[in-house]
Amino acid sequence: MKTAIIGAGLAGLSCAVTLEKHGHTADIFEQRKKIGFHYDIAELMTPILHAPIKDAVKFFSETHDIHLKPTSNVQKIYVHSENESAYVEGKIGFINMRGEYEESYEKQLAEQLVHSTIHYDSHATYEDISKEYTHVVLATGNLLDIQQIQPYDLAYPSTFAGALVKGDFVRNEVHTWFNNHFAPQGMGYLLPHSTTHATLVNVYPQYEDDWVHRRNEFWQAMVKQASLNLNQKITIEKEFTITDYMVGKCNYPRIGNTFFVGNCFGAITPFLGFGQTGSILSGIYAAQDICGLGNYEELSKPLYKDYDDSLVLRRAIESLSNHQLDLVTMSLRNSMLKKIVTQPNMSVLKGLSHLLKPFTSK
Ligand SMILES: Cc1cc2nc3c(=O)[nH]c(=O)nc-3n(C[C@H](O)[C@H](O)[C@H](O)COP(=O)(O)OP(=O)(O)OC[C@H]3O[C@@H](n4cnc5c(N)ncnc54)[C@H](O)[C@@H]3O)c2cc1C
């Protein structure tokens, strides 16, 4: 058996680490010169849309022997709409670093590899690799890379504007913004890395060409709003923009001995665009199949369900006007609804659907 993994991101590396734990090695091809996501940012890993997992870090460690050290745990999440603010407290999840940061999750995963080789500076094509290897894992982080091989369902292409920002932050408090004036049908969020630095992002679907062109204008408005809500001047240190970032899912998790993992699988839950947990899980499940320990199609079914459920929620939230978003934010102050996130046995998806129902049904 000869296994190739195309892409040394979260999904590809989780796959390689799991293969090694069961006595197999892989050749990993990475187009970049070193390990790391394209962007040096913080990300939120939250289990809220992956029903049985309450603490992803603990789950990966205890169930799959994959050890990840987050930067901080999130205990409070603020929701800001045009005229209202509310917060929810509880075990929301963890902030972790990506990209070139010393403690980025992909670097932590690569350190857990012992025998597999990462071939850097190697832009691999599926056509070439599949001639030489018995098993191929496609983990390039881009849904469009599968289009020559199989059909896919696109939920939406998205535009990001973001930056490393400087200010005065509380490490375990995250802020989110739902405001169609600057994040049409999308959201803004602030994830602190430390008490002085954070990642600030504005992300929304590209439903109108105009929204892509206006990304700088939207971004400026979002930074202004963030400064207002946090009651301080937020200083931009390093900006980035991304367009055409695809959120969708493949039709077949596996075709013959080719496995689709991470964003190539459909790991991003469309509601808020979280893809880390699903990417790592899909990599692990593909490895388990390759090692004869399970069936990837079966193992990945809950991930498809998470995707489908979260797409329903996304379509619901996309239909809300700013006034309705204000009403949703106000209703978050209701103590019953706050328990959505904090109660260990409550389904968050169900809770959120319940919360949005009065605003989306006529
Ligand atoms: C700005 C931004 C913010 C995000 N925030 C969050 C968040 O807060 N929480 C969350 O859960 N998710 C978030 N996501 C989504 C999350 O980052 C992705 O779902 C996850 O990284 C996907 O993992 P992956 O392994 O599929 O791809 P990646 O981690 O992107 O890895 C793919 C790797 O493949 C390499 N590659 C690509 N093509 C080739 C090729 N042909 N040959 C060789 N190598 C190749 C790339 O260089 C890269 O290293 C965010 C995404 C973006 C863009």
The ligand as an ORCA input file, in Angstrom:
! r2SCAN-3c Opt
* xyz 0 1
  C      -9.865     33.609      6.901
  C     -10.436     32.291      7.379
  C     -10.889     32.181      8.672
  C     -11.423     30.968      9.121
  N     -11.830     30.887     10.413
  C     -12.244     29.708     10.903
  C     -12.574     29.599     12.280
  O     -12.511     30.568     13.050
  N     -12.964     28.377     12.744
  C     -13.011     27.273     11.935
  O     -13.350     26.173     12.433
  N     -12.716     27.357     10.623
  C     -12.326     28.539     10.094
  N     -11.978     28.628      8.764
  C     -12.066     27.408      7.949
  C     -10.869     26.475      8.228
  O      -9.673     27.218      8.211
  C     -10.815     25.399      7.132
  O     -12.029     24.705      7.106
  C      -9.676     24.403      7.348
  O      -8.430     25.041      7.410
  C      -9.656     23.426      6.173
  O      -8.624     22.482      6.385
  P      -8.019     21.721      5.141
  O      -7.016     20.780      5.684
  O      -9.103     21.209      4.271
  O      -7.297     22.873      4.301
  P      -6.056     23.800      4.704
  O      -5.862     23.834      6.164
  O      -6.268     25.059      3.949
  O      -4.812     23.028      4.070
  C      -4.688     22.785      2.686
  C      -3.199     22.663      2.358
  O      -3.052     22.132      1.056
  C      -2.015     22.828      0.403
  N      -2.233     22.645     -1.048
  C      -3.254     23.162     -1.792
  N      -3.183     22.718     -3.061
  C      -2.091     21.908     -3.128
  C      -1.489     21.138     -4.177
  N      -2.008     21.063     -5.395
  N      -0.372     20.431     -3.889
  C       0.175     20.471     -2.648
  N      -0.357     21.167     -1.619
  C      -1.477     21.866     -1.853
  C      -2.175     24.257      0.907
  O      -0.986     25.005      0.723
  C      -2.495     24.016      2.378
  O      -1.331     23.944      3.187
  C     -11.487     29.830      8.255
  C     -11.035     29.948      6.935
  C     -10.507     31.174      6.506
  C     -10.016     31.275      5.086
*
